[in-house]
Amino acid sequence: MNLMRGVTGSVASAGLATVALTFAFTGSVLAQSASTGTPSVLPRSDFQFSGTVGRTILDSDPPQFPQPVQAPQGAPNVVLILLDDAGYGQFATFGGGIASPTMDALAAEGLRFTRFHTTALCSPTRAALMTGRNHHSVAAGVIAETATGYEGYTAILPRNAGTVAEVLRQNGYMTAWIGKNHNTPTWEASAAGPFDRWANGLGFDYFYGFNAGDMSHFNPILYENRNLVPTSDDPDYYLTTDLADHAVDWVRKVKTIAPDRPFFLYVAPGATHSPHQVPEQWIEPYRGKFDAGWDAYREQAFARQKELGVVPAEAELTARSDGLPAWDTLNADQKRLYARMMEVFAGYGANVDHEMGRVVEAVKALPGADNTIFIYIAGDNGSSAEGGIEGSVNENLFFNGFPESWQENLKVIDELGGPKHYNHFPSAWAHAMNTPFQWTKQVASHFGGTRNPMIVSWPARITEGGGVRSQFLHTIDIVPTLYDLIGITPPAELNGVPQKPIEGISFAPVLDDAGAEERHKVQYFEMAGARGIYEVGWVASAMAFAPWNPIHTGYDVDKQEWELYNIDEDFTQAHDLAAENPEKLRQMQDLWWAEAARHNVLPLDWRAVERLNSEEMGRPSLAGDATSFTYYPGQVALPNDAAPRILNRSWTLTADIDVPESGAQGMIATHGGLVGGYGLYLRDGRPTFVYNYLALERHTITAPDQLPAGKAELQVDFAYHGAAGEFGKSATVTLKVNGSDVAKGELPKTIPIQISLGEGFDVGEDVGSAVDFTYTPPFAFTGAIEQVKIDLK
């Protein structure tokens, strides 16, 4: 690494510095791994009998069997835990106000990393975590729901960037992914596949979780490998507990079957992403704990962070980010509502740490558990401000471009945390969770969006329990560090595809030496126009849009203001040095453009919720240009991007059903659920259509008479009143039975951009959350359904 000591400040030499670091690391791993015999081309060649074969077994050498691939001698188990939407100042282990005994215990026996960075958004961070390459380098510049057709933004992980799970699997590891998968393109997440970018296709032997950005914790849509998991009939069902149960079950099972094989267990619970849902007993301990508000919380958390040593003693607390209100400007009702939203969030966070503790303890109870690397990352980005300035009871409103009012949300204060709402706290609480930094999730220019706590424990190797490490690290460094520690060669060819170089850099030396040289010298950041660049102690930042603003207009890359920070002296980015050091700023800006060009960051795209409209963006659809679709019973959980695109247009739904003599009830067809959608069902034998307008209004149209026994044709005629290109206009809905109009209703508004979050189209039952509160999922239809047809007009 002495090669790097003479790096100058020029753009060209800075770019070469990164390349040299990458290849220097790769070479060191090759040298180390050569002794283990791990090949640089995977998979290994097929078995060939090496002895002599005669005419019979009497004149042939003894038979041989191909042996299972053995991991390198002494290879450790790996448990990788990744929480969602969590900030640096959220959990107690890093000075926050939410109890985190699991993190505490791991930190006491291992190391806390105070300068670990993510990408500012979930799927991009997860793609970088799995591949060891920058998020734009693996086409994950954004989430799949906002993907565009540029190389860095398709959300289709390329085959030339194989995952750590695939490499470990082909080097003797057992692999499992439990929880959130947000790296399968939405248009590939249906029963039709293709499945090569589902978790099983990305190197994981076992998957149990959900294919979406977020999920109801009481009524989730889950898959076990590629199979839909039936809706639980447990009245106390809770998602995080279920995920922990499956992680514990898998690791116990495989280590019992194959005790000598190491495992890689990746656990990615949905918490603490919205919806902030958790059983009441977890909320109760936090009652009254946040009544002093977010400004006081930041001061208190900052003091604790200094006491813990996760923030330097000389650091300064940054100012409240522009646009966020001071707590003392709120009225009494606002304070009561917002404090309750934070209590719910705190209980939600405490629960997920507890459940992760069950996983950790189960692993520690296994034979040889000391040889396990535990990596616990508290957040794939900073805490989320997507609840808006006034908080939210339905996050889908944000993604459709609508604000909410605290006055309306106050009406359901006693229901927050339960199954009726997709609640999310106000943006100012997100900022407080990111203490001591500026800004939040989505903001890649500042540490509030990109700096997350990481804890690493390895009882067999790390002897400095409770240690703190301050070297600059990034998500892409996890993969090469694991390869380095295990002794695995990053393959030059994987499954017949030449691999692009690993872009992360191993921080293995840091585990043994707090003073080890910082090896990650340069790192770019970008998300929706927000930009940042790190180089050897300096950070340049260019803020774009406040993340609580779903509509982005007026962006001009040439007028974007840049800030400059010396983070070796200014840990929190509190003092902007741009005005007094313009030459350094210019050099950092040039470096950003060079890195952006190298890593497929260009073209810059600052659009926000507009990109959620798949049809407008031209994202792939398995249905192609079809305008007529016929579905049959058993067609459930069809994702939005594989279902008929019904927004902002007219359509009809026709269902051919058969009612038994005893009558029938239940769901015939539904799309969406709690946060938006529609449903056609029989209730008390009467055809009923409900339209859930983003949980703000639920319009119900019901036939006056029960259906008699026998066959019937039900039809919903949805007449949209807007012209082509007009979003969210009114509509007339006519309900027909056997061709005759039986009921009609007017919808003053319709969903403009995104019908639901993580829930799609079902026939014959509702496998997710309910579209209204008159039934309990799955609400399976008790008659017979011949077919359901949708025609787009």
Buried (B, 14 or more C-beta within 10 A) or exposed (E): BEEBEEBEBBBEEBBBBBEBBBEBBBEBBBEBBEEBEBBBBBBEEEEEEEEEEEEEEEEEEEEEEEEEBBBBEEBBBBBBBBBBBBBBBBBBBBBBBBBBBBBBBBBEBBBBBBBBBBBBBBBBBBBBBBBBBBBBBBBBBBBBBBBBEBBBBBBBBBBBBBBBBBBBBBBBBBBBBBBBBBBBBBBBBBBEBEBEBBBBBBBBBBBBBBBBBBBBBBBBBBBEEEEBBEBBEEEEBBBBBBBBBBBBEBBBEBBEEEEEBBBBBBBBBBBBBBBBBBBEEBBEEBEEBBBBBBBBBBEBBBEBBBEBBBBBEEBBBBEBBEBBBEBEEBEEEBBBBBBBBBBBBBBBBBBBBBBBBBBBEBBBEBEEBEBBBBBBBBBBBBBBBBBBBBBBBBBBBBBBBBEBEBEEBBEBBEEBBBBBBBBBBBBBBBBBBBBBBBBBBBBBBBBBBBBBBBBBBBBEBBEBEEBBBBBBBBBBBBBBBBBBBBBBBBBBBBBEEEBBBBBBBBBBBBBEEEEBEBBBBBBBBBBBBBBBBBBBBBBBBBBBBBBBBBEBEEBEEEEBEBBBBBBEEBBBBBBBBBEEBEEBBBBBBBBBBBBBEBBBBBEBBBBBBBBBBBEEBEBBBBBEEEEEBEBEBEBBBBBBBBBBBBBBBBBBBBBBBEBEEEBBBBBBBBBBBBBBBBBBBBBEBBBBBBBBBBBBEBBBBBBEEBBEBEEBEBBBBBBBBBEEEEBBBEBBBBBBBEEEEBBEBEBEBBBBBBBBBBBBBBBBBBBBBBBBEBBEBBBBBEBBBEBBBBBBE
